[in-house]
Amino acid sequence: MRGVRIDLSLVFLLVFLCLNIAIWTIYRGTQAHWINVPPAPPSAYARGMGLGDSQFAYRSYGLMLQNLGDSGGVTRPLQDYNYDTLSRWFLLQDRLDPNSSYIPYLASYYFGAVQTPESLRPLIAYLAEVGKREDGKNWKWLAQAVYLAHYRLADYDLALEHAQSLASLKSNELPAWARNMDSIMLNVKGEKEAAYQIMLQTLQSEREHMKPEEILFMIDYICKQILDESQAAEQSFCSETQDQ
């Protein structure tokens, strides 16, 4: 009986080995199928990934988004991603943790590198929404939305819209160039008179509350970027800065 048991064991082993070889032969060329960005879950269920812990869920989703498309030994180009669905994940992450910069950085400097500029529209909308918060702490993401709209998407009206939102933020952290982003965008669009008037009025009304470097930045931009040489020569403040 013992010999029979040994023979049966060998039979089972051989059958198992043959099945493994057959399965390997059939599926050895099979790779993971790219189903694109999965739908974001409703906000009410998003914390389930972290068993009720928002921070754990935030980090888990963040790692998933960062490595999405890089599986099965294949790396998917950013242009293959569905950016509408991707932006919903970004907004979901913002609701889980509105103070973290991880996802805005990921959106701006990773996904923002996509070589199909039209894909950037939902991403720009996300950055603008995050950057418009009243406390003004996220102003740099609104500035990034302006940059992407202007230099990557070449949508100057959209860039101006977000630049006006940036300039209107009530924050002491805004540097001079951000406070005057609407004027800069108007100048880029060729509306030099409008840009000049806005900057000049700001300089006249807010000068006593501005830092010296901010004043010099505005005067330098007006004299060298908006006005031509003959126009700048007629402005006394232009000659004053040249003497400094």
Buried (B, 14 or more C-beta within 10 A) or exposed (E): EEEEEEEEEEEEEEEEEEEEEEEEEEEEEEEEEBEEBEEBBEEEEBBEBBEEEBEBBBBEBBEEBEEBBEEEEEEEEBEEBBBEBBBBBBBBBBEBBEEBEBBBBBBBEEBBEBEEBEBBBBBBBBBBBBBBBEEBEBBBBBBBBBBBBBEBBEBBEBBBBBBBBBBEBEBEEBBBBBBBBBBBBBBBBEBBEBBBBBBBEBBEEEEEEBEEEBBBBBBEBBBEBBBEEEBBEEBEBBEEBEEE
